[in-house]
Every structure is written in C-alpha cells, then in structure tokens.
Amino acid sequence: MAVAFVTHAHCHLHRMGDHHPERPARLNAIVDELHARGLYDVLLHHEAPRASVEQLIRVHPLAYVEDLSNRSPAEGLAHIDPDTWMCPETFEAALRAAGANVLATDLVLTGAAARAFCNVRPPGHHAARTTAMGFCFFNNVAVAARHALDHHGLERVAILDFDVHLGNGTEDIFKDDRGSCCARRTSTRCGRT
C-alpha cells in the first residue's frame, strides 16, 4: 500500500524573516530529495485541508485560537516570542499544517494509506496549550493524536518525537492525560506496565 504525502502551497508562504532558520527551503529540500531518489511520483499526493476550530480546540483553548487569529498582521511581521513571528500568511499556513496531520491520521486509520508524511510548516511540537513558541503555533501532532482518539475511537496513542529539541508543547498538552496519550522525552514506550 502506498504512502500518503500531505502538503499545501500555503506552507511555503509562511515566513519569519529572510535569515530565520525555519524557512520554506525546508519543504523544498524534502521534495528535491524525493525526486532524486525517484520516490516523489509513487506517493499518494494530498492537499492539506484547514484544521477546523473543533479539531484545534481539542488541544488548544478557543481563546488561544482566536488570539492567534487576531494577532495575524495585515503586513510585516508580528513578534509572538523572541524567535516566533507571524506574517500575513502564517495563520493560514498553521491551519493547513494542523489539517495535514488530521488528514494523514484519517488516511492511515481508514486504510487509504499505509503511512503518511506531512511536508508542512510551521512545525508544531513546541506549541503548548496556550502558548506559541519555538517557531510553532498549533501543536500539529497533538491535534492529530486527539483526533485519532476522539474521532476514530482509538484507546491509546503514542507520540514519538525524534527532534533534537524536546517537544515541550506536546508534553504540556498531554501531561495530565496518562491513560490515552503518551508523549515522553526519553521513552518510546507508552501506557501502563
């Protein structure tokens, strides 16, 4: 069974300045490597939908979602924290990045794809329940994990974060949810022993 590749053109439009390390070239590097290895054309390509407010508020309070929307600048950059900035296209890109993860979850859990890869930005694992930080606005993987639990009826979900930095936002979101979702820094094992 094929692998789904979920992305959206709007993710290229999110910019936090010309010299910021989190930039559109990251998406292009992945696509270039897939082409170089002859894999791009064998993937199931999907355009990322927007995450719905209902999907987002499973892990972020409505007031937080509304605040991010309201902070979106009409032009220029809005500084959210010292290294996290919004441009006019950021909020839409963040909705698409979270929506890509929801779609990827749906595709895998319904059997439409064996696996899925979301080539999106902004990233998400530093976004806490009520705080954007570390280049992240919505916690994309937390939105997807909660969708798997609530929409698809899974009993437990494990989140394995292999970035060099701890996904502190994911940990914050699920820290009190020991029964159904596990996001740990040093362990790939989840659940009760």
PyMOL commands that place a pseudoatom at each C-alpha (Angstrom):
pseudoatom trace, name=CA, resn=MET, resi=1, chain=A, elem=C, hetatm=0, pos=[0.000, 0.000, 0.000]
pseudoatom trace, name=CA, resn=ALA, resi=2, chain=A, elem=C, hetatm=0, pos=[1.234, 3.481, -0.853]
pseudoatom trace, name=CA, resn=VAL, resi=3, chain=A, elem=C, hetatm=0, pos=[2.482, 6.261, 1.375]
pseudoatom trace, name=CA, resn=ALA, resi=4, chain=A, elem=C, hetatm=0, pos=[0.493, 9.491, 1.521]
pseudoatom trace, name=CA, resn=PHE, resi=5, chain=A, elem=C, hetatm=0, pos=[2.335, 12.794, 1.083]
pseudoatom trace, name=CA, resn=VAL, resi=6, chain=A, elem=C, hetatm=0, pos=[0.310, 15.671, 2.503]
pseudoatom trace, name=CA, resn=THR, resi=7, chain=A, elem=C, hetatm=0, pos=[1.286, 19.273, 1.902]
pseudoatom trace, name=CA, resn=HIS, resi=8, chain=A, elem=C, hetatm=0, pos=[-0.126, 22.645, 0.896]
pseudoatom trace, name=CA, resn=ALA, resi=9, chain=A, elem=C, hetatm=0, pos=[1.273, 25.535, -1.120]
pseudoatom trace, name=CA, resn=HIS, resi=10, chain=A, elem=C, hetatm=0, pos=[0.384, 27.981, 1.647]
pseudoatom trace, name=CA, resn=CYS, resi=11, chain=A, elem=C, hetatm=0, pos=[3.043, 26.403, 3.866]
pseudoatom trace, name=CA, resn=HIS, resi=12, chain=A, elem=C, hetatm=0, pos=[5.632, 27.983, 1.539]
pseudoatom trace, name=CA, resn=LEU, resi=13, chain=A, elem=C, hetatm=0, pos=[4.188, 31.450, 2.212]
pseudoatom trace, name=CA, resn=HIS, resi=14, chain=A, elem=C, hetatm=0, pos=[4.779, 31.458, 5.976]
pseudoatom trace, name=CA, resn=ARG, resi=15, chain=A, elem=C, hetatm=0, pos=[7.958, 33.461, 6.570]
pseudoatom trace, name=CA, resn=MET, resi=16, chain=A, elem=C, hetatm=0, pos=[9.654, 34.702, 9.711]
pseudoatom trace, name=CA, resn=GLY, resi=17, chain=A, elem=C, hetatm=0, pos=[12.342, 36.776, 8.011]
pseudoatom trace, name=CA, resn=ASP, resi=18, chain=A, elem=C, hetatm=0, pos=[14.985, 36.073, 5.392]
pseudoatom trace, name=CA, resn=HIS, resi=19, chain=A, elem=C, hetatm=0, pos=[17.576, 34.747, 7.835]
pseudoatom trace, name=CA, resn=HIS, resi=20, chain=A, elem=C, hetatm=0, pos=[15.298, 32.784, 10.154]
pseudoatom trace, name=CA, resn=PRO, resi=21, chain=A, elem=C, hetatm=0, pos=[16.276, 29.084, 10.314]
pseudoatom trace, name=CA, resn=GLU, resi=22, chain=A, elem=C, hetatm=0, pos=[12.665, 27.887, 9.901]
pseudoatom trace, name=CA, resn=ARG, resi=23, chain=A, elem=C, hetatm=0, pos=[12.010, 28.781, 6.271]
pseudoatom trace, name=CA, resn=PRO, resi=24, chain=A, elem=C, hetatm=0, pos=[10.338, 27.470, 3.093]
pseudoatom trace, name=CA, resn=ALA, resi=25, chain=A, elem=C, hetatm=0, pos=[13.580, 25.905, 1.835]
pseudoatom trace, name=CA, resn=ARG, resi=26, chain=A, elem=C, hetatm=0, pos=[12.981, 23.092, 4.336]
pseudoatom trace, name=CA, resn=LEU, resi=27, chain=A, elem=C, hetatm=0, pos=[9.968, 21.928, 2.332]
pseudoatom trace, name=CA, resn=ASN, resi=28, chain=A, elem=C, hetatm=0, pos=[11.831, 22.180, -0.960]
pseudoatom trace, name=CA, resn=ALA, resi=29, chain=A, elem=C, hetatm=0, pos=[14.754, 20.119, 0.373]
pseudoatom trace, name=CA, resn=ILE, resi=30, chain=A, elem=C, hetatm=0, pos=[12.408, 17.223, 1.139]
pseudoatom trace, name=CA, resn=VAL, resi=31, chain=A, elem=C, hetatm=0, pos=[10.749, 17.372, -2.283]
pseudoatom trace, name=CA, resn=ASP, resi=32, chain=A, elem=C, hetatm=0, pos=[14.132, 17.595, -4.011]
pseudoatom trace, name=CA, resn=GLU, resi=33, chain=A, elem=C, hetatm=0, pos=[15.377, 14.514, -2.169]
pseudoatom trace, name=CA, resn=LEU, resi=34, chain=A, elem=C, hetatm=0, pos=[12.219, 12.558, -3.009]
pseudoatom trace, name=CA, resn=HIS, resi=35, chain=A, elem=C, hetatm=0, pos=[12.701, 13.425, -6.692]
pseudoatom trace, name=CA, resn=ALA, resi=36, chain=A, elem=C, hetatm=0, pos=[16.394, 12.491, -6.554]
pseudoatom trace, name=CA, resn=ARG, resi=37, chain=A, elem=C, hetatm=0, pos=[15.505, 9.077, -5.147]
pseudoatom trace, name=CA, resn=GLY, resi=38, chain=A, elem=C, hetatm=0, pos=[12.677, 8.505, -7.634]
pseudoatom trace, name=CA, resn=LEU, resi=39, chain=A, elem=C, hetatm=0, pos=[10.059, 8.393, -4.873]
pseudoatom trace, name=CA, resn=TYR, resi=40, chain=A, elem=C, hetatm=0, pos=[8.034, 11.546, -5.453]
pseudoatom trace, name=CA, resn=ASP, resi=41, chain=A, elem=C, hetatm=0, pos=[5.821, 10.119, -8.203]
pseudoatom trace, name=CA, resn=VAL, resi=42, chain=A, elem=C, hetatm=0, pos=[4.953, 6.927, -6.306]
pseudoatom trace, name=CA, resn=LEU, resi=43, chain=A, elem=C, hetatm=0, pos=[3.485, 8.779, -3.325]
pseudoatom trace, name=CA, resn=LEU, resi=44, chain=A, elem=C, hetatm=0, pos=[-0.233, 9.464, -2.872]
pseudoatom trace, name=CA, resn=HIS, resi=45, chain=A, elem=C, hetatm=0, pos=[-0.335, 13.273, -3.034]
pseudoatom trace, name=CA, resn=HIS, resi=46, chain=A, elem=C, hetatm=0, pos=[-2.916, 15.129, -0.949]
pseudoatom trace, name=CA, resn=GLU, resi=47, chain=A, elem=C, hetatm=0, pos=[-3.572, 18.812, -0.414]
pseudoatom trace, name=CA, resn=ALA, resi=48, chain=A, elem=C, hetatm=0, pos=[-3.816, 19.658, 3.265]
pseudoatom trace, name=CA, resn=PRO, resi=49, chain=A, elem=C, hetatm=0, pos=[-7.200, 20.973, 4.381]
pseudoatom trace, name=CA, resn=ARG, resi=50, chain=A, elem=C, hetatm=0, pos=[-7.540, 23.581, 7.112]
pseudoatom trace, name=CA, resn=ALA, resi=51, chain=A, elem=C, hetatm=0, pos=[-7.876, 22.165, 10.594]
pseudoatom trace, name=CA, resn=SER, resi=52, chain=A, elem=C, hetatm=0, pos=[-11.308, 23.045, 11.894]
pseudoatom trace, name=CA, resn=VAL, resi=53, chain=A, elem=C, hetatm=0, pos=[-11.845, 25.057, 15.055]
pseudoatom trace, name=CA, resn=GLU, resi=54, chain=A, elem=C, hetatm=0, pos=[-13.400, 21.913, 16.548]
pseudoatom trace, name=CA, resn=GLN, resi=55, chain=A, elem=C, hetatm=0, pos=[-10.206, 19.950, 15.853]
pseudoatom trace, name=CA, resn=LEU, resi=56, chain=A, elem=C, hetatm=0, pos=[-7.959, 22.697, 17.232]
pseudoatom trace, name=CA, resn=ILE, resi=57, chain=A, elem=C, hetatm=0, pos=[-9.884, 23.231, 20.467]
pseudoatom trace, name=CA, resn=ARG, resi=58, chain=A, elem=C, hetatm=0, pos=[-9.448, 19.593, 21.432]
pseudoatom trace, name=CA, resn=VAL, resi=59, chain=A, elem=C, hetatm=0, pos=[-5.909, 20.617, 22.459]
pseudoatom trace, name=CA, resn=HIS, resi=60, chain=A, elem=C, hetatm=0, pos=[-5.896, 24.438, 22.452]
pseudoatom trace, name=CA, resn=PRO, resi=61, chain=A, elem=C, hetatm=0, pos=[-8.485, 26.662, 24.196]
pseudoatom trace, name=CA, resn=LEU, resi=62, chain=A, elem=C, hetatm=0, pos=[-10.776, 28.609, 21.858]
pseudoatom trace, name=CA, resn=ALA, resi=63, chain=A, elem=C, hetatm=0, pos=[-9.440, 31.880, 23.302]
pseudoatom trace, name=CA, resn=TYR, resi=64, chain=A, elem=C, hetatm=0, pos=[-5.916, 30.868, 22.213]
pseudoatom trace, name=CA, resn=VAL, resi=65, chain=A, elem=C, hetatm=0, pos=[-7.037, 30.053, 18.653]
pseudoatom trace, name=CA, resn=GLU, resi=66, chain=A, elem=C, hetatm=0, pos=[-8.907, 33.365, 18.425]
pseudoatom trace, name=CA, resn=ASP, resi=67, chain=A, elem=C, hetatm=0, pos=[-5.936, 35.287, 19.869]
pseudoatom trace, name=CA, resn=LEU, resi=68, chain=A, elem=C, hetatm=0, pos=[-3.582, 33.860, 17.233]
pseudoatom trace, name=CA, resn=SER, resi=69, chain=A, elem=C, hetatm=0, pos=[-6.048, 34.765, 14.511]
pseudoatom trace, name=CA, resn=ASN, resi=70, chain=A, elem=C, hetatm=0, pos=[-6.340, 38.308, 15.868]
pseudoatom trace, name=CA, resn=ARG, resi=71, chain=A, elem=C, hetatm=0, pos=[-2.552, 38.703, 16.116]
pseudoatom trace, name=CA, resn=SER, resi=72, chain=A, elem=C, hetatm=0, pos=[-2.079, 37.867, 12.450]
pseudoatom trace, name=CA, resn=PRO, resi=73, chain=A, elem=C, hetatm=0, pos=[-0.672, 41.026, 10.851]
pseudoatom trace, name=CA, resn=ALA, resi=74, chain=A, elem=C, hetatm=0, pos=[-2.081, 42.618, 7.701]
pseudoatom trace, name=CA, resn=GLU, resi=75, chain=A, elem=C, hetatm=0, pos=[1.519, 43.255, 6.638]
pseudoatom trace, name=CA, resn=GLY, resi=76, chain=A, elem=C, hetatm=0, pos=[5.004, 42.814, 8.006]
pseudoatom trace, name=CA, resn=LEU, resi=77, chain=A, elem=C, hetatm=0, pos=[5.821, 40.589, 10.952]
pseudoatom trace, name=CA, resn=ALA, resi=78, chain=A, elem=C, hetatm=0, pos=[4.151, 40.256, 14.355]
pseudoatom trace, name=CA, resn=HIS, resi=79, chain=A, elem=C, hetatm=0, pos=[6.519, 39.005, 17.062]
pseudoatom trace, name=CA, resn=ILE, resi=80, chain=A, elem=C, hetatm=0, pos=[4.890, 36.300, 19.190]
pseudoatom trace, name=CA, resn=ASP, resi=81, chain=A, elem=C, hetatm=0, pos=[8.027, 35.417, 21.146]
pseudoatom trace, name=CA, resn=PRO, resi=82, chain=A, elem=C, hetatm=0, pos=[11.736, 36.126, 20.534]
pseudoatom trace, name=CA, resn=ASP, resi=83, chain=A, elem=C, hetatm=0, pos=[12.040, 33.517, 17.766]
pseudoatom trace, name=CA, resn=THR, resi=84, chain=A, elem=C, hetatm=0, pos=[8.426, 33.015, 16.654]
pseudoatom trace, name=CA, resn=TRP, resi=85, chain=A, elem=C, hetatm=0, pos=[6.928, 35.550, 14.269]
pseudoatom trace, name=CA, resn=MET, resi=86, chain=A, elem=C, hetatm=0, pos=[3.786, 35.750, 12.196]
pseudoatom trace, name=CA, resn=CYS, resi=87, chain=A, elem=C, hetatm=0, pos=[3.487, 37.174, 8.703]
pseudoatom trace, name=CA, resn=PRO, resi=88, chain=A, elem=C, hetatm=0, pos=[0.102, 37.719, 6.981]
pseudoatom trace, name=CA, resn=GLU, resi=89, chain=A, elem=C, hetatm=0, pos=[0.152, 34.121, 5.640]
pseudoatom trace, name=CA, resn=THR, resi=90, chain=A, elem=C, hetatm=0, pos=[1.197, 32.392, 8.874]
pseudoatom trace, name=CA, resn=PHE, resi=91, chain=A, elem=C, hetatm=0, pos=[-2.242, 31.728, 10.353]
pseudoatom trace, name=CA, resn=GLU, resi=92, chain=A, elem=C, hetatm=0, pos=[-3.467, 30.049, 7.157]
pseudoatom trace, name=CA, resn=ALA, resi=93, chain=A, elem=C, hetatm=0, pos=[-0.262, 28.001, 6.926]
pseudoatom trace, name=CA, resn=ALA, resi=94, chain=A, elem=C, hetatm=0, pos=[-0.656, 26.936, 10.568]
pseudoatom trace, name=CA, resn=LEU, resi=95, chain=A, elem=C, hetatm=0, pos=[-4.251, 25.834, 9.897]
pseudoatom trace, name=CA, resn=ARG, resi=96, chain=A, elem=C, hetatm=0, pos=[-3.045, 23.812, 6.888]
pseudoatom trace, name=CA, resn=ALA, resi=97, chain=A, elem=C, hetatm=0, pos=[-0.170, 22.246, 8.842]
pseudoatom trace, name=CA, resn=ALA, resi=98, chain=A, elem=C, hetatm=0, pos=[-2.522, 21.048, 11.580]
pseudoatom trace, name=CA, resn=GLY, resi=99, chain=A, elem=C, hetatm=0, pos=[-5.089, 19.977, 8.984]
pseudoatom trace, name=CA, resn=ALA, resi=100, chain=A, elem=C, hetatm=0, pos=[-2.441, 17.951, 7.146]
pseudoatom trace, name=CA, resn=ASN, resi=101, chain=A, elem=C, hetatm=0, pos=[-1.824, 15.937, 10.291]
pseudoatom trace, name=CA, resn=VAL, resi=102, chain=A, elem=C, hetatm=0, pos=[-5.543, 15.309, 10.737]
pseudoatom trace, name=CA, resn=LEU, resi=103, chain=A, elem=C, hetatm=0, pos=[-5.863, 14.178, 7.112]
pseudoatom trace, name=CA, resn=ALA, resi=104, chain=A, elem=C, hetatm=0, pos=[-2.801, 11.934, 7.455]
pseudoatom trace, name=CA, resn=THR, resi=105, chain=A, elem=C, hetatm=0, pos=[-4.381, 10.347, 10.524]
pseudoatom trace, name=CA, resn=ASP, resi=106, chain=A, elem=C, hetatm=0, pos=[-7.626, 9.765, 8.626]
pseudoatom trace, name=CA, resn=LEU, resi=107, chain=A, elem=C, hetatm=0, pos=[-5.828, 8.248, 5.629]
pseudoatom trace, name=CA, resn=VAL, resi=108, chain=A, elem=C, hetatm=0, pos=[-3.855, 5.777, 7.726]
pseudoatom trace, name=CA, resn=LEU, resi=109, chain=A, elem=C, hetatm=0, pos=[-6.636, 4.834, 10.133]
pseudoatom trace, name=CA, resn=THR, resi=110, chain=A, elem=C, hetatm=0, pos=[-9.163, 4.239, 7.335]
pseudoatom trace, name=CA, resn=GLY, resi=111, chain=A, elem=C, hetatm=0, pos=[-6.680, 2.132, 5.379]
pseudoatom trace, name=CA, resn=ALA, resi=112, chain=A, elem=C, hetatm=0, pos=[-6.404, 4.561, 2.457]
pseudoatom trace, name=CA, resn=ALA, resi=113, chain=A, elem=C, hetatm=0, pos=[-2.630, 4.691, 3.036]
pseudoatom trace, name=CA, resn=ALA, resi=114, chain=A, elem=C, hetatm=0, pos=[-0.166, 2.525, 4.915]
pseudoatom trace, name=CA, resn=ARG, resi=115, chain=A, elem=C, hetatm=0, pos=[1.779, 5.530, 6.178]
pseudoatom trace, name=CA, resn=ALA, resi=116, chain=A, elem=C, hetatm=0, pos=[1.704, 9.275, 5.731]
pseudoatom trace, name=CA, resn=PHE, resi=117, chain=A, elem=C, hetatm=0, pos=[4.222, 12.095, 5.717]
pseudoatom trace, name=CA, resn=CYS, resi=118, chain=A, elem=C, hetatm=0, pos=[3.203, 15.724, 6.238]
pseudoatom trace, name=CA, resn=ASN, resi=119, chain=A, elem=C, hetatm=0, pos=[5.534, 18.115, 4.424]
pseudoatom trace, name=CA, resn=VAL, resi=120, chain=A, elem=C, hetatm=0, pos=[4.258, 21.237, 6.145]
pseudoatom trace, name=CA, resn=ARG, resi=121, chain=A, elem=C, hetatm=0, pos=[5.271, 24.215, 8.178]
pseudoatom trace, name=CA, resn=PRO, resi=122, chain=A, elem=C, hetatm=0, pos=[5.088, 25.871, 10.596]
pseudoatom trace, name=CA, resn=PRO, resi=123, chain=A, elem=C, hetatm=0, pos=[6.093, 22.978, 12.837]
pseudoatom trace, name=CA, resn=GLY, resi=124, chain=A, elem=C, hetatm=0, pos=[4.150, 22.281, 16.000]
pseudoatom trace, name=CA, resn=HIS, resi=125, chain=A, elem=C, hetatm=0, pos=[5.797, 20.337, 18.810]
pseudoatom trace, name=CA, resn=HIS, resi=126, chain=A, elem=C, hetatm=0, pos=[6.797, 23.404, 20.858]
pseudoatom trace, name=CA, resn=ALA, resi=127, chain=A, elem=C, hetatm=0, pos=[3.282, 24.912, 20.823]
pseudoatom trace, name=CA, resn=ALA, resi=128, chain=A, elem=C, hetatm=0, pos=[1.782, 24.407, 24.273]
pseudoatom trace, name=CA, resn=ARG, resi=129, chain=A, elem=C, hetatm=0, pos=[-1.916, 24.526, 25.131]
pseudoatom trace, name=CA, resn=THR, resi=130, chain=A, elem=C, hetatm=0, pos=[-1.945, 28.323, 25.411]
pseudoatom trace, name=CA, resn=THR, resi=131, chain=A, elem=C, hetatm=0, pos=[1.443, 29.426, 24.106]
pseudoatom trace, name=CA, resn=ALA, resi=132, chain=A, elem=C, hetatm=0, pos=[3.074, 29.680, 20.691]
pseudoatom trace, name=CA, resn=MET, resi=133, chain=A, elem=C, hetatm=0, pos=[6.832, 29.287, 20.857]
pseudoatom trace, name=CA, resn=GLY, resi=134, chain=A, elem=C, hetatm=0, pos=[9.858, 27.771, 19.199]
pseudoatom trace, name=CA, resn=PHE, resi=135, chain=A, elem=C, hetatm=0, pos=[8.586, 28.523, 15.652]
pseudoatom trace, name=CA, resn=CYS, resi=136, chain=A, elem=C, hetatm=0, pos=[5.292, 26.695, 16.465]
pseudoatom trace, name=CA, resn=PHE, resi=137, chain=A, elem=C, hetatm=0, pos=[1.707, 27.985, 16.609]
pseudoatom trace, name=CA, resn=PHE, resi=138, chain=A, elem=C, hetatm=0, pos=[-0.612, 24.955, 16.749]
pseudoatom trace, name=CA, resn=ASN, resi=139, chain=A, elem=C, hetatm=0, pos=[0.622, 21.623, 18.038]
pseudoatom trace, name=CA, resn=ASN, resi=140, chain=A, elem=C, hetatm=0, pos=[0.019, 19.659, 14.843]
pseudoatom trace, name=CA, resn=VAL, resi=141, chain=A, elem=C, hetatm=0, pos=[0.816, 16.211, 16.225]
pseudoatom trace, name=CA, resn=ALA, resi=142, chain=A, elem=C, hetatm=0, pos=[-1.268, 16.801, 19.356]
pseudoatom trace, name=CA, resn=VAL, resi=143, chain=A, elem=C, hetatm=0, pos=[-4.219, 17.852, 17.182]
pseudoatom trace, name=CA, resn=ALA, resi=144, chain=A, elem=C, hetatm=0, pos=[-3.780, 14.647, 15.142]
pseudoatom trace, name=CA, resn=ALA, resi=145, chain=A, elem=C, hetatm=0, pos=[-3.390, 12.422, 18.216]
pseudoatom trace, name=CA, resn=ARG, resi=146, chain=A, elem=C, hetatm=0, pos=[-6.513, 13.845, 19.821]
pseudoatom trace, name=CA, resn=HIS, resi=147, chain=A, elem=C, hetatm=0, pos=[-8.358, 13.396, 16.508]
pseudoatom trace, name=CA, resn=ALA, resi=148, chain=A, elem=C, hetatm=0, pos=[-7.323, 9.738, 16.435]
pseudoatom trace, name=CA, resn=LEU, resi=149, chain=A, elem=C, hetatm=0, pos=[-8.639, 9.278, 19.965]
pseudoatom trace, name=CA, resn=ASP, resi=150, chain=A, elem=C, hetatm=0, pos=[-11.867, 11.265, 19.705]
pseudoatom trace, name=CA, resn=HIS, resi=151, chain=A, elem=C, hetatm=0, pos=[-12.882, 10.783, 16.069]
pseudoatom trace, name=CA, resn=HIS, resi=152, chain=A, elem=C, hetatm=0, pos=[-11.552, 7.299, 15.332]
pseudoatom trace, name=CA, resn=GLY, resi=153, chain=A, elem=C, hetatm=0, pos=[-12.105, 5.837, 18.787]
pseudoatom trace, name=CA, resn=LEU, resi=154, chain=A, elem=C, hetatm=0, pos=[-8.559, 4.713, 19.468]
pseudoatom trace, name=CA, resn=GLU, resi=155, chain=A, elem=C, hetatm=0, pos=[-7.922, 3.913, 23.099]
pseudoatom trace, name=CA, resn=ARG, resi=156, chain=A, elem=C, hetatm=0, pos=[-4.282, 4.982, 23.200]
pseudoatom trace, name=CA, resn=VAL, resi=157, chain=A, elem=C, hetatm=0, pos=[-1.823, 6.857, 21.026]
pseudoatom trace, name=CA, resn=ALA, resi=158, chain=A, elem=C, hetatm=0, pos=[1.952, 7.078, 21.389]
pseudoatom trace, name=CA, resn=ILE, resi=159, chain=A, elem=C, hetatm=0, pos=[3.842, 10.125, 20.182]
pseudoatom trace, name=CA, resn=LEU, resi=160, chain=A, elem=C, hetatm=0, pos=[7.500, 9.635, 19.364]
pseudoatom trace, name=CA, resn=ASP, resi=161, chain=A, elem=C, hetatm=0, pos=[9.301, 12.952, 18.934]
pseudoatom trace, name=CA, resn=PHE, resi=162, chain=A, elem=C, hetatm=0, pos=[12.714, 12.482, 17.354]
pseudoatom trace, name=CA, resn=ASP, resi=163, chain=A, elem=C, hetatm=0, pos=[13.692, 16.128, 17.004]
pseudoatom trace, name=CA, resn=VAL, resi=164, chain=A, elem=C, hetatm=0, pos=[16.875, 17.220, 18.751]
pseudoatom trace, name=CA, resn=HIS, resi=165, chain=A, elem=C, hetatm=0, pos=[14.753, 19.510, 20.962]
pseudoatom trace, name=CA, resn=LEU, resi=166, chain=A, elem=C, hetatm=0, pos=[12.156, 18.222, 23.403]
pseudoatom trace, name=CA, resn=GLY, resi=167, chain=A, elem=C, hetatm=0, pos=[8.589, 18.664, 22.153]
pseudoatom trace, name=CA, resn=ASN, resi=168, chain=A, elem=C, hetatm=0, pos=[7.738, 20.584, 25.290]
pseudoatom trace, name=CA, resn=GLY, resi=169, chain=A, elem=C, hetatm=0, pos=[4.395, 21.737, 23.896]
pseudoatom trace, name=CA, resn=THR, resi=170, chain=A, elem=C, hetatm=0, pos=[3.253, 18.186, 23.226]
pseudoatom trace, name=CA, resn=GLU, resi=171, chain=A, elem=C, hetatm=0, pos=[4.323, 17.201, 26.718]
pseudoatom trace, name=CA, resn=ASP, resi=172, chain=A, elem=C, hetatm=0, pos=[2.415, 20.183, 28.161]
pseudoatom trace, name=CA, resn=ILE, resi=173, chain=A, elem=C, hetatm=0, pos=[-0.773, 19.289, 26.306]
pseudoatom trace, name=CA, resn=PHE, resi=174, chain=A, elem=C, hetatm=0, pos=[-0.817, 15.638, 27.363]
pseudoatom trace, name=CA, resn=LYS, resi=175, chain=A, elem=C, hetatm=0, pos=[0.844, 15.822, 30.785]
pseudoatom trace, name=CA, resn=ASP, resi=176, chain=A, elem=C, hetatm=0, pos=[-2.411, 15.126, 32.643]
pseudoatom trace, name=CA, resn=ASP, resi=177, chain=A, elem=C, hetatm=0, pos=[-3.742, 12.618, 30.087]
pseudoatom trace, name=CA, resn=ARG, resi=178, chain=A, elem=C, hetatm=0, pos=[-1.885, 9.499, 31.180]
pseudoatom trace, name=CA, resn=GLY, resi=179, chain=A, elem=C, hetatm=0, pos=[-4.479, 6.978, 30.061]
pseudoatom trace, name=CA, resn=SER, resi=180, chain=A, elem=C, hetatm=0, pos=[-4.855, 7.650, 26.349]
pseudoatom trace, name=CA, resn=CYS, resi=181, chain=A, elem=C, hetatm=0, pos=[-1.855, 9.532, 25.039]
pseudoatom trace, name=CA, resn=CYS, resi=182, chain=A, elem=C, hetatm=0, pos=[1.764, 9.491, 25.916]
pseudoatom trace, name=CA, resn=ALA, resi=183, chain=A, elem=C, hetatm=0, pos=[4.431, 11.967, 24.874]
pseudoatom trace, name=CA, resn=ARG, resi=184, chain=A, elem=C, hetatm=0, pos=[7.711, 11.388, 26.650]
pseudoatom trace, name=CA, resn=ARG, resi=185, chain=A, elem=C, hetatm=0, pos=[11.154, 12.733, 26.096]
pseudoatom trace, name=CA, resn=THR, resi=186, chain=A, elem=C, hetatm=0, pos=[13.212, 9.639, 26.720]
pseudoatom trace, name=CA, resn=SER, resi=187, chain=A, elem=C, hetatm=0, pos=[10.858, 6.720, 26.264]
pseudoatom trace, name=CA, resn=THR, resi=188, chain=A, elem=C, hetatm=0, pos=[9.178, 5.276, 23.227]
pseudoatom trace, name=CA, resn=ARG, resi=189, chain=A, elem=C, hetatm=0, pos=[7.073, 3.005, 25.436]
pseudoatom trace, name=CA, resn=CYS, resi=190, chain=A, elem=C, hetatm=0, pos=[3.668, 4.251, 26.355]
pseudoatom trace, name=CA, resn=GLY, resi=191, chain=A, elem=C, hetatm=0, pos=[0.874, 3.101, 28.566]
pseudoatom trace, name=CA, resn=ARG, resi=192, chain=A, elem=C, hetatm=0, pos=[0.567, 1.102, 31.722]
pseudoatom trace, name=CA, resn=THR, resi=193, chain=A, elem=C, hetatm=0, pos=[3.020, -1.655, 32.548]
for i in range(1, 193): cmd.bond("trace and resi %d" % i, "trace and resi %d" % (i + 1))
show_as sticks, trace
zoom trace
